[in-house]
């Protein structure tokens, strides 16, 4: 396992995402009445979701977050219950902090988060917003200016993480398919580490135009072996949900599944599995919830941010493994940490 000796900037992204966790907390206490609903005793996740009228996605954003905050936990029967700490945000506790937290309950972000939780997304778009396409409509990433802004906005994170990811992916002669590869840095670094291999960067055309510019910068960096990368990468525009994907030895899904609801993730797992040659592997680079769905806090805050701007959320390793198993793949045992609260997990064809 390779981890760069440079500092991990996770404290920066944690502070950014904590804003969304704070909105969840205020929504839970003052708008959804989660703690008052549990005041009469523990409830199963399904029972609590039903009483609060929450769909699966908002429930799986909210409850793991409240567990990570140590305000809820699971009893021996697997039911959600209020912790000793959590009683301080109930009105039945004397003294309590409901008045103090209530000073922020009308914050526009908290009010909007409560609306999103009740509606499973913005009122004008029930299945999510931002940078993922809706149904048969066009993708927001087909807009040249938006694609450039978003791709360049994420490029710094990819540039930081991609050498670590490339060093921890399998070393082999073969082909890498980087789906929704964005800036392309993961592809470029893997090709640099595997000088006899080729790769396909698959994304929307407007995104690939930005990736090609970044490849020019990458090729001009003067690093040993970098001159050959350009000739070994193919840019393929398309829609990963509908278009044919090339056969490959390795498929990388970096920050991909978390943009989509569970049903789409299952669909993508089957589509991706169908691209793998015998012995081929899929690798997911993402932030993962605990399999017990009770944290960690960095992941639940990120999940809240994703809930705010996409159709998805953070998922646990167990959820990924179930999708891959359903698609006929064998989950690999390793869970490799990288940086920024990310990690790698994989599955093999055969």
Buried (B, 14 or more C-beta within 10 A) or exposed (E): EEEEEEEBEEEEBBEEBBEBBBBBBBBBBBBBBBBBBBBEEBBEBEEBBEBBEBBBBBBBBBBBBBBBBBBBBBEEEEBBBBBEEBBBBBEEBEEBEBEEBEEBBEBEBBBBBBBBBBBBBBEEEEBBBBBBBBEEEEBBBBBEEBBBEBBBEBBEBBBBBBBBBBBBBEEBEBBBBBBBBBBBBBBBBBBBBBEEBBBBBBBBBBBBBBBBBBBEEBBEEEEEEBEEBBEBBEBBBBEBEEEEBEBBBBBBBBBBBBBBBBEBBBBBBBBBBEBBBEEBBBBBBBBBBBEEBBBBBBBBBBBBBBBBBBBBBBBBBBBBBBBBEEBBBBBBEEEBBBBBBBBBBBBBBE
